[in-house]
């Protein structure tokens, strides 16, 4: 593991293609490793295909070469004119503030055509200068470019445990069909690292001996590198901290959120809702897990009535559910992240949902589905989809409470049919429990939208099972 590797080792991570059970599709995740030396990594690049999607893993409190990431979308900058202007400003600042007029700069170009237009992208590494750690570099960049200069200086890369793409490596980008997109590796365009008037090459330059690649690593400090004494604006940092604490301490009044999937949606309410409905009810039944989930809802979705309703609907199908009043009391008593609250993020929900999916399908069809619902036409799309879901659901791996809540949200007129179906496949289901779950008085639009999206994504994976069955069931 990376955390157990020697301090002087080269710590890296790689993009990897992985199937996600929640999204029912391929996603990109990161895996971690360490190498005894930079040479070992670059020699391995030709042997291991994963190495072409490699990132240097910048751990906390480790000296770092001064580095920058420049991004800009729009027209292709073939002669790198915008970047050359930024480099002139950089050299001028180093000379005026530190008295340094000779620095070695390596520039790597990753500019490419994307779905959103052309992206001019550069990684710049000054291998003759370094800082005490990665986080202190954000103060340097704010001193050089206080505002947002043309060319897109990325000021968000100076964080703890930061992955930074390595020379010669690409990002693993997946197409809509799950196939791997075209590689766009970082290529060397610096002709002379010490030439202040270097015009930069319009085409990639060779680095067959990996000499420039090794010099361009962030955590491998060159023997001739000078430590920069970067001024940290503590006053500014203190003011920002006070402002942030003030905002967090004063919780806004509950407001009515906009509709799901709208451009003005509060926080990440729709994403949180999807993670909640995707997770098996056994997760969150314990008090501590339940409180952690409520903290994610508050931290990520925000403080509004719909977020509170999500907390209620999530809790309704968990073992520790004690009623709406209890959930509301607990939710309103939580503190926001950063001011004493439990520090838990969306990634925790995603992990739980991925490892414990709410809906599991079987390879053998059940003897019955939802059937005909009185007052609903035979061609009703959602009734047919729910029918298919119940015909193929794995009743051992899927909670009956989740199924009841799902049907009550999507087709509340199917209560009689659902009660009959549940008692066929699940034993010892009390009517009182069923009534608690089948509650249509409180409804969350976000929760309903998430349920429909989740079911549709799961049913897509069942397409092959309908080749030899009646296609008139409504599946599309």
N, C-alpha and C positions, 0 to 999 in steps of 0.2 A: 504494500500500500504506500501511497505517496507520503502520508504523514509519518511513516516509520522509516523512510529512506534517509540516507545520510544528508547532513545539512549542505554539503558542497555538491550534491548530485544535481543533475539537470532534471527538473520536474516538469512533466508535460501532460497534456490530455489530448484526446482524439475525438473527433466526431464519429459517431457510429449510428447506423441505420437500425431501428428497432421497431417492432410491432407494438402498438399501443392498444390494449384491450378496451380502454374507455372510448377513445376516438375511433376505434375500429379502422385503423390506418397506420401507415408508416410514419415515424417521427424521428428526429435527430436528437440523440442524447450524447453525453460526454463520458468517456472512460479515462482512467488516470494511470500513469506509469512513471517510472524514473529511469534515467540512464546514468551510467558512471561518468560519462563525459559527453560534450557536444559532438565529438568525432563519432562516438558510438551511435548517436541518434542519426546523423546525416549519412553514415554508412548504411544504416538500416533502412533509409528511405527507399532505396532501390529494391529492397527485399520484401518489405511489408507494405501492402497497399494502403493500410490504415494510416501510415505515416504521412501520406500526402495531405491528410486533413488534420495536421498537428498544430498544437498551440503550446506556447511556453506558459507554464503555470507559475504566476508570480505570487509567492507566499508573503505573509506579513513580515515586517522588520528585516527584510533582506535587501541589501544594497542593489540599486537598479541603475542601469545606464539611462541617461536622459533620452526620452523617446516621445514621439507625437504621432497622432493618427489624424490624417486630413481626409475628409470625405466631402464630396460635392456632387449633386445631381444636376443634370441638364445637358449642355452641349459638350461633346468630347473635347478635352483640352490636350490636343495632340503634342504640342511643344512644351507642356507643363508650365506655362507662363504664370499661372496663379500660384502654384507651389513655389516657383523660383522667387516670387515676390515675398512669400512668407519666409523663405530661408534667408533672404536679405534682412528682413526685420529681425529674425532670430539672431543672426550674427551681430547685427548692430546693437542689440540689447545685451548680449554677452560681453561685448567690448566695453560698453558704457557702464554696466553694472558690476562686472567682475574683472575687467581689464584683460579679457581673453580674446585674442584676435586670430587664433589658429586652432581650429577644431576639426576633427575627423567625422564627417557625416555620411552615413549610408542611407540611400533612399531606395525603397522597394515599392514597386507599382503593382496594384491589384485592380486597376481600372477595368471595367467590363460593362457589357450590355446587360440590363436586367429587365424584368417584366414592367417595371415602373420608369424605364428610360435609362439613359447612360449614366453610370456612376464613376466619377473620378475618385480613385482611392489610393492613398499612399501611406506607408509606414516609414517614419523617419527616426533613425537611431544615431545619437551622438556617442560613439563608443569611447571618446576621450574624456567624457565627463560623466559623473554618476552622482546620485543622491543617496541619502541614508536609507530610504525606502520608497515604495511606489506612491504612497499617499501624500508625501510631502511635495511631490512633483506638481500636484494640482495648484499649489501656491505659486510655483514658478510660472506655469502657463497663464494664470490669472494676471501676473505682473507683466508678461509679454503682450498678451492680448486680453485686456480687461473686458472687452465686449465680445461680439461675434463677428470676426473678420470674414471676408469673402474667402471661400475655400473650405468652410466647414471644419474648424478645429474641434475635435471630439474631446470635451472636457470630462467625460464620464468614465474614462478608462483607468483613472488613478484610484482604484479601490483595492480592498483586501482580497486575496485569493483570486486575482484577475487572470483569465486566459487571454493571451495575446498571440495572434497568428504568427507562425514561424516562417522564416524565409523559405521560399520554394513550395510553400503549402497553400492549399485551397480551403474554402469553406465547403462542407458537404451540404449541398442544396438539393432538396427533393422536388421533383415535378409533381403535378396533381395526381398522376397515375402511380406515384411511388417510386418511379425510376430516378436514378441519380442524374442530376443536371450536369451541364458542361463545367469542367474544371477551369478555374481562373487563378492560377498560383501567383504568389507574390514574386515578382522578378526584379532583378537588380537593374537599375538605370543610372547609377552613379558612375561617372567616368573617373573622377579624381576626388576622393573624400575631402582633401584639404584645399581644393581650388574654390575660392569664394565666387568665382564666375562660372562654375560648372553649369553648362546649359542643360545637362541631363539628357541621356540618350532616348530617342524616340522609340527605340526597340530594345528588347531584353538583352542584357550583356551576360556572357558566360561566367560561371563561378564554379568551375569544375573541381577545384581543390577545396571548396567550401570555406576558403579563408575569410571572405567577406560575410558569409553566412554566420560563421562562428562569432565574428566581431559584432554582428547585429543582434546577438542574443541579449536580452534585457538583464538577466541575473548572472551572466558570466562577465565579470568585470575585467577589462583589459589591464595589463600590468602598467601601462602608461596613463591610465585614466586618473583624472583629478576629481576629488570630492568637492562638490559645490555646497557652499554654506548658504542655503536658501532661506530667505527671510519668511517667517511664518507670521501672517497677520492675525495675531491672537485676538486683537480687539474686534476685527471683523468676524472672526470665528465665534466669539462670545456673543456678539449681537445677533448673528444668525441663529445660534443655539437658543437664545432668549425668545426670539420671534417664533421659532419652531415649537418650543415648549408652551408658549402662550396660546398658539393655535390649537395645540393638542389638548391643553387643559380646559379650554372652553368648548364644550360640545354643542354643536348647532341643534336647533329645535328640529324635531322630526318634520320632514317635508314630503310631499307626494312626489315620487320619482316619475321620470318619463317612461313611456312604454318600452318593453324589451326590444333589444337590437337597434334602438334609435341612436343617432349620432351623439345625443346629449345625455346618454345613460350615465347615472351616477356611479363613480368608482368602477368596479369590475363586477357589478351585480349579476350580469348574465353569465359570466365565466364562473363565478362562485356557485350560482344555481346549478349549472351543469355538473360541477364537481360533486355537489351535494346529492343530486339524483342518481349519479353514477356509482355511488358508494353503498356497499351492502350494509343493511341496518345493524349488523353485529358490531360494526365500527361506529364508535360514538355512543355505545350503550353504557360504557363505564363513565363515571362522573368526570374524571380528569380529561378523557378524550372528548367528551361532550363539551366541556368548557373550552378546550382548545379550538374546537370547531366553531363555537360561537365567537371566539376572538378573531378567527379568520374572517368570518362574515362581517364583523364590525370593522376590522382593519382594512379589508380589501373592498368590500361593497360600500362601506360608508355608514353614516348614522342617519337613517331615514326609515319611514314606516315599512317600506318594502323589504328592507334588510331584516327588520324585526320579524316580519311575516315569514321570511325564509327560515329564520331560526325556529319558529313555531312548527312549520311544516316538516323540517328536517327532524325535529325532536319527536313529533307525533308518532313515528313508527319505531322509536327506540325504547328499550326496556325501561329506562329510568324516567320516562315521560310522566309528569305529575299534573299536567294540565296547562292551558294557555297562560294563566296568570303566573305560574312558576317560571315558565320560559321567559316571559316578558320581564319579570322582576330580575332574573339573572342577567338577561341581555342588557338591560338599562343600567345595571350596576357595574358592568365591565368598564375598564379603563382602556383608552386607545393605546396602541403600540407606542412605546417610547416614554410613557409617563407612568410606568408601573404595571402595565398590562402584560399578559403572557405574550412573548415574542414568537409568534407563529405565522407562517406565510402560506400563500396559495400552493406552493410546492408540496406542503404537507398533505393537503387535500388531494392533490394530483397523485401523490404516491399511494395514499390509501385507496383511492378509486381504481388505480391501475392494478394494485395487488388484490383488491377485494371488490370485483365488479358486482353491481346490484343485480343485473339480469344475465342469467346463464342459460344457454340453449342446449337441448339434448339432441342426440343423433337419432332418437326414436320418437315418432309422433305420438302425442297423447291421444286418448280415445275421443276427447271432446274439446271444443273451444268455448268461446263466449256464446256462440249461437245467435239466434234472432233476438233482437231487443225490441220490445213492443213500443210502437210509436216512432220507430226509426226505420227508414227505407232500407231495403235489402242491399242497395248499392252504396250505402254510406261508407265512405272511404275509411274513416277512423275505426268504425266498428269492425270492419273487415281486417284491419291491421291488428287490432287488439285480439281478434279471433285467432289470427295466425300466431301471434305472440304466445297465447295460452296453449295452443296446440303443440308448440315446440319447446315451451319453457321446461327447464330442468327443475322440478319441484323440490329436489333435495338441496340444490345449490342456491335457489332463489327464495327469498323470504315472502311469505304470504302477505305480510303487512305491506311490503313494497308494492306487490301486485294490486292489492285492494286500493291503496292510495293512488296508484297510477290510473286505474280504470275510473275511479271516482272523479279524478281531475279531467280526464279526456272524454268520458261518456257517462255523466252522472245518472242517466236514465237506465243504466244497466245494473242497478243495485241488486235486483232479484236474481238475475242471471249470474252475477258475480258471487253472491252468497252461496248459490247452489253449486257453482264450480269449485269454490274454495273448500267446501265441506266434502267434495268428492276426493280431492287430492291432499288435503291437509287435515290431520286428526286433531281433536281437542281444541278447536277454535270456538271460543265463546262468543255468543251474540253481542254481549256488551263490548268486547274487544273490537269486534267487527264494526260496531256503531261508532266507536271512538275514532277508528281510522277513517271510516266513510263519513267524513265531515265536509260538507259543501258550503258551510256558512262563511268560512274564511278561505279565500283563494288568492294565490299569488300568481300573477301573470308571468313573472319570470320563471317560477317553478313549473308552470304548465308548459311554457315554451321549451324549457330544458328537457322535460320528460318526453315531449314529442320529438325533439331533435335526437335524443338518446335512443329512443325506440326505432326511429327511422334508420339510424346508423347501424344498429344491431340487426335489423331486418334485412339490410342490404347483404349482410353476410350469409343470409339464409337462401339467397336466390337459387342456388343449385338444387335445393330440396324440393322445389316446386315444378321441376321439369316433368315429373311423372304424376303430378297431382292436378286436381282441378284448379285451373288458373282463374276461375271466376270468383275466388275468395276475396278478391279486392287488393291483393298485394301488387305493388307497382314499384 
